[in-house]
Amino acid sequence: MLNLPDTEASYWKSFYDLPLYPSSRVDLKLEVAIVGGGIAGLTAAYLLKKSGLKVAVLEKNTIGSGTTGGTTGKVTAQHGLIYQDLQKRLGEQTARIYGEANLTAVERIAQVIKDENIQCDWQRDDNYVYTVDPKKVNKFQKEAATAMRLGLPATFEANLNLPFEVAGAVKFANQAKFNAQKYVLGLAKAVHGQGSYVFENSNVISFHDGQPAAVRTKQSKITAKNIIVATKMPASPLVARFACAIMEYPTTSYIVAARFKGDLNGMYISPDKDHYSILPVTSGKEKLLLIGGENHIPGISSPTKHYQRLADYAEKHFGFSSVDYRWKAMDYLAYDDVPLIGKVYPWSRHLYTATAFHKWGLSTSMVAGIILHDMIVGQPNPWASVFNSMRLKPIVSIPYGISKLIK
């Protein structure tokens, strides 16, 4: 049994130790205030600034310190075995738009990295969802066929370059991985300046809709035409937090990582019991392998046993002799498995949200940024209805969501 590190620490967060940006201490008036300095908030801020709007991003701690800092690093339109399920439950058009939006997002992220010269270890790679169970092969073959029919770069594969036998897998070609912490720092650098702001250590304690709308920290008030909440809802107003609570639920997952001498390409994840997410990462001369999974509802289980299961898996299959990093992240999921992007509640006039990314926020953050940008600047968006935060599907899908949790 491998020993675990004494403290939890994300590998990604090791690339950003100290705040670069000031806290919000002066009252400001501008066009968009964004609560949350993770990848979703900074993506929206970047796109809106590119359209000529003055924006302010307010981060409670430091850039990327929340869910973004706990990610696996995969940037892909393949979100598990989702497309056959989406088509069956929500219709082919929803499944098609979901795939189109996330595939477009991968390419838009690549373009931002190029345009802003962000050094974030961006690397193209294939993504695989695999099974070791021969009884599940037919399901995987159907998923591949559905994804192909929807125009996605999918194929069924019978063999993979993994150190154990695989019964089958769905491959999405030419996806990507990167260092999300370095990427969001690049976004922040592009946002801050020329009348726009990034604030760290600026906890938003309340906000209100209206003409104008406003957000408050303990030391400042930001008045804006529009507000985007791209993080957990502040406690005030309580109705906003309640509106989110009936549409989504939280889960906790875990990652262990260690320096890796093996030769492994590709990105992998499995829905099988006792199999996990696998990601080789290279940064300069450093090479690591990340093993992630062990999802559960927060607060009902001991983290240590989940870390240990991942470490045991890494030792058994990949020859880990130690664990260098361990960390966990909390994600929100909509009950119908589609992110919530749009108005906070039906009567919102200038108040927007982006949440419930289904653990795939590195691609869906760009989907959210594009949709919110279009809503705020007043132009139509072909994906907005599918991701509409005010749709009824998450509520009527609560039994479906609960059934997945108790399996």
N, C-alpha and C positions, 0 to 999 in steps of 0.2 A: 504494500500500500504506500503510495507516494505521500510525502508530506506536503501540505499546502502552505503558501506564504502566510505570514502572520496577519497581514493586513490586506484588505480589498483595494486594488488599484488597477484602473483600466490602462492597458498599454497605450491606447490612443491619447489619453490625457497626459501622458508623460511628455508629450510634445508641446505642452503649454502650461507652464507653472505659475506665471504671474499675470495679473491683468495688464492689458495694454491701454485700456480705454477708461476715461473718468466715470465717476458716478454722476447721476443726474441731480444737480443741485440748483439749477436755474430754470425758471418757468419759460416755456417755449410755445410758439404757435407755428404749426406747419400742417402739411396735408395728410400724412399718415403716421400714426403711432403704432408700433408693433411690440407686443408683449411677448418676450421669449427670444433669446439669442442663440437658439439651436439652428439646425439646418433649414427647418421650415420657415422660421421667422426671417432669417437672413436671406434666404432665396427670394421670398416675397419682397423684402426691402430692396434687394439688388435689382429685380425686374422693374419695380416701381420707380426707382431712381433713374434707371435707364430710359424710362419714359418721361423724365423731366420733373417728377414729383419730389418734394422735400420730405424726407422720412426720418423717424427716430426709432431705433431699436433699444428696448430696455430689457436687460438681462439681470435676473435676480442674483446670480453668482458671476461666473466668468463664461466667456463664449464657448459653447459646445459642452458645458459641464453637465448637462442633463442627459436625456435619452440619447442624444447624438454621440456623446462620449462613451456610451455603453454598447454601441452598435457592433455588428460583425464586420462591416466594411463592404458588403456585397451591394452592387448597384445593378439591379436586374428587373426585368418585367416578369420573371418567373417567381411567383409567390407561393411556392408549394404546389400542391395539386388543386389549383383554384378554378381553372377555366371550365372544366366539365361541370363542376358544381355550380359556378355562376350561371352557366347556360341553362342548367336544369332548373334552378330556383328562381332566377331573375330574368332569364331570356337571353337569346343570342346577341341582341343588340347591346345589352349591358356588358356581356362578356367581351364583345368585340371592342367596345369603347374603352373598357378597363385595360385591355391589352394594348390598344393603340396609344392610350395616354401614357402608360408606363414605358412603352418602348420609345416613344418620342422623348420622354423625360431623360432616358439614358443618353440620348444623342444631344439633348440640350445641355446637360451637365458637361458632357465632353466639350461642347462649344464654349461654355463659360470658362472652363479650365484653360482652353486655348486662348480665348480673348483676353483673359486677365493674367495669363502666365502663372497660374497657381501650381506650385510644386507640391503635389499631394500624392505621389506614387501611384498615379492613375495607370491602370493596366487592363487591357482587354483580356477576357478569359471566358470560357464556356461555363455555364451553370447547369447543374444536374440535380434532379430530385430522384432518389434511388430507393429501391427496396431489396431486401435480402429474402423476402418471402415469395416463393413461386406462386402461391395462391393469389397474390396481388398483381401479377404481371398483366392480366387482362385489363385491370383498372388503369394501369400506367399506359398501356397501348391506346386505350380510349382517350386518355388525357392528351397524349401526343397528337392523335388524329384531330381532336377538337381544336387544340392550339394551332395546328397547321391550317385547319379550315378557317380559323379566325385571322390568318395572315401573320402569325407569329413564327419566329425562326426555330421551330420545334422539330425534333426527331425522336424516335424511340431507339434506345441503345441497349444491347444485350450484355455488353462487357464494358467495364470501367477500370481505370488505373488506380484501384484501391487495394489495400493489403488484405482484403477478404472477398469472398465470393458474393457477387451481386446478381440477383435474379433479373433485374431490368431497371431502366431509368429513362426519364424524359430529359432530353438535352435542349437547352436554349443556347444557341450559338452567339458568339460575339457580344457577350454581356461585359461587365467590368467590375473592378474592385479598386478601392482607394483608401487613403488615410482621411477619414471624415473630419478629424480635428484640424488637420492642415488645410483641408478644403474650406471649412467654415471660417478659419482665420483669413483665408484669401478673400472670401466674400465680405467679411467685415472690413477689411482694408479697402475694398472697392466701394463700400457703402459710405464709410466715414469721410466727411469732408464736403466742401462746396454746398454748405447749407443743410446737409444731412448728418445724422449723428448715430454713433453706437455708444451705449452706456452700459458699463458693467457695475456689479454690486448695487443695482438699482431695483429694489423689490417693489413691484406694483402692488399696492394695497387695495385699490379700488379703481373702478372705471364707470363711466356712464355714457349712454348713447345720447344723441341729440344733435342740434345744429348750433354751435359745434359740439363734438364729442370730446371727452377728456379722460386722461388716466392720471392717477396720483401715486407718487411715492411718498415716503416720509418727509422728503426734503424738496419736492418739486411737483409742479403740475404741467403736463403736456396737453395743450389744447390742439385738436386736430379735426380735420373734416371726416376722417375715417379711422377706425381702430381695428387691428387684427390681433386676436389672441391666439398665439401659436405655442402655447404651453398649457399646463394645468390651469384651469380657471381660478383667478383670485377669489378670495372668500366673499368679497363684496362686488356686485350684488349677488346674493345667495341664489336668486332665481336663475342666473346664468349657469352657476355650478350645477343646480338641479337639472336644468335643461340638458346638459351634457351627460349627467349621471343616468338618465333614463335611455340614452342612446348608445352607451358604450360601457365597457367593463375593463378593469386592469388585470394584467398578468405580469408575473416576474419570471425572468429567465436568467441563465448563468453562462459564463464563459471562463474557461481556463486556457492559458497560452504558455508556450515554452519555445525556446530556441530549437530549431529543427534542422537536421542534417540530411533528411531524406529528399527524394526527387518526386515531387507531386505537383501536377498542374490541375487546373480546374477548381470549381467551387461546388460544394456538395451539401445536400440536406436530405434528411429522410423522415417520413412520418411514422416509421416503424418504432415500436417500443424498444428501448435500449440502443437506438441509433440516433445520430445527432447531426448538427451542422459542422462542416469541416471546411476550413479556409486556410490555405498557405498564404503568408504575407511576407513581402520583401520590402525592406526600406534600406537603401544603400547596400551595405554588406551584410546587414542583419536579416536573418530569415527566421520566421516564427510560424507555428501552426496553432490556429485557434480552434477549439472544440466548444460548441455551444449547444444549449438546450435546457432540458429539465424544467419546462414551463409549469407554473401553477398559480393559483390565485394568491395574491400577497397576504402574508401574515398567518398562513396556516401550516407552515412547514419550516424545518430548520435548514438554513442555507448550507451548513457544513455538509450534510449528507448529499446534497445536490452537487456541490463542488467535488466531493469525493467520487461520486459516480462518474462524472466527466473525466476526472483524473485517472480513474481506473481504466476507463475506456481508452484514453490516450496512451496509457502505459501498455495495454494489451495489444492494441492494433497499430500503434505508431512508435512504440519503443521509447516513450517518454521516460526519462530517468529523474526528472524534476519538473516542478511547475513554477514558472517565473512570475506569472500574473494570474490573478483571479478577480472577477468583478461581476456584478449583476446589473440588470436594467429593468425598469418597469415600463411596459408599453400599454397603450389603450387600444382596444379592438371594438369596432361596431358589431352589433349583434348579427348583422347580415354580411359581415366581412368586407364591406366597402367603406373606405375612409369618408369622414364627414368634413365637407369643405363648403363654406358659404356663410349664411347668416347664423348668428348665435341663437336667435329665436324668431318666430314668424314676423313679429312686429319690428324687428331690428331695421333701422334706417341706415346706419353707418357702422355697424358692429359685426365683425366677421370672425370666423374661427377656422382652424385647420387642425384636425385631430383624428385619432383612431386609425393610425396608419397600418395596422395589422402586422406590425413588426417589420415592415418593409419601407421605412420612412426615407431611406436614401434616394429611392426613385420617386415615391409618392410626394415627397416634399417639393419636388419640381412640378409635379402635377398640380399640387395645391398652389404653388407660387404663380403658375400660369393662370389658373382659374381666378384666383383672387385679384391678380393684376387686371384681368379683363373685366371683372365685375366693377372694380373701382374706377377704371378709366372709361367704362361705359361701352365696351365692345362685346359682341356675342362670343360665346365659347362653346364649342361642340361637345365638350365633356361635362359641362356644369350640371346638367340634369341628372346624370348618373351618380355623381358624387355629392349632390345637393344635401346639405346638412339637415334640411327640413323635410326630407322624404319620410314616408311612413314605414318603409321596409325595416329599418332597424328595430322599431317598436314591435311590429308584428312578428319579427324574427327572434324575439327574446326566447321563446321555447327552444328554437334551433340552437341559439348560442349557448343556452344552459345545458342542452343535451351534449354538446361538444365538451363542455367543462367537466362533466361528471363521467365521461367515458373512462 
